[in-house]
Amino acid sequence: MPTIDLTAQDFEKTVTAPGITLVDFWADWCGPCKQFSPIYEAASDANSDVTFAKVDTEAEQALAGAAGITAIPTLMAFRDGVLVFAQPGALPAPALDQVLTAVRELDMDKVHAQIAEQATQGEQAEETA
C-alpha cells in the first residue's frame, strides 16, 4: 500500500481511524530521514493491513509542534485511535518489523482499560487538589 502524505487537515481523521497507522515525521534536509525512507516505503509495500503516512515537518510545522516532535525522524504508531508507540531516530528494517509485530499483538481491551483508569485517577487527583 502506498505511503500517504498527511497534513494538519487530515492528520486526526487518519490516526483515529480503526486499525494501525504509522506516521513518519521527517524533513527533506534530514540525512537520517533519507536513510529511513526506503525502509519505511518497503515496509509500507509489505504490510497492506497498515496505513503508512508521512508528515513533512517543514511544510507542517504547526502539526509537528502539536505532536511534540523535537527530533526527526520520529515514528509514531497509532492503533484504533490510540498512540501506542513514539520514538525518534531512524529504525533499521528489523526494528521496524518488531514495532509492527508489537502493535499488532497489543491487547486493545487492556490498553483502553488502562486509559480509563488513568483518566479516573486524574479526575480523583483534581478533586482532592
Secondary structure as the mmCIF struct_conf table of DSSP 4:
data_model
#
loop_
_struct_conf.conf_type_id
_struct_conf.id
_struct_conf.beg_label_comp_id
_struct_conf.beg_label_asym_id
_struct_conf.beg_label_seq_id
_struct_conf.end_label_comp_id
_struct_conf.end_label_asym_id
_struct_conf.end_label_seq_id
STRN STRN1 ILE A 4 ASP A 5
TURN_TY1_P TURN_TY1_P1 ALA A 8 ASP A 10
HELX_RH_AL_P HELX_RH_AL_P1 PHE A 11 VAL A 15
TURN_TY1_P TURN_TY1_P2 THR A 16 THR A 16
BEND BEND1 ALA A 17 GLY A 19
STRN STRN2 ILE A 20 TRP A 26
TURN_TY1_P TURN_TY1_P3 ASP A 28 TRP A 29
HELX_RH_AL_P HELX_RH_AL_P2 GLY A 31 ALA A 46
TURN_TY1_P TURN_TY1_P4 SER A 48 ASP A 49
STRN STRN3 VAL A 50 ASP A 56
TURN_TY1_P TURN_TY1_P5 THR A 57 GLU A 60
HELX_RH_AL_P HELX_RH_AL_P3 GLN A 61 ALA A 66
TURN_TY1_P TURN_TY1_P6 ALA A 67 GLY A 68
BEND BEND2 ALA A 71 PRO A 73
STRN STRN4 THR A 74 ARG A 79
TURN_TY1_P TURN_TY1_P7 ASP A 80 GLY A 81
STRN STRN5 VAL A 82 PRO A 88
BEND BEND3 GLY A 89 GLY A 89
HELX_LH_PP_P HELX_LH_PP_P1 ALA A 90 PRO A 92
HELX_RH_AL_P HELX_RH_AL_P4 ALA A 93 GLU A 105
HELX_RH_AL_P HELX_RH_AL_P5 MET A 108 THR A 128
#
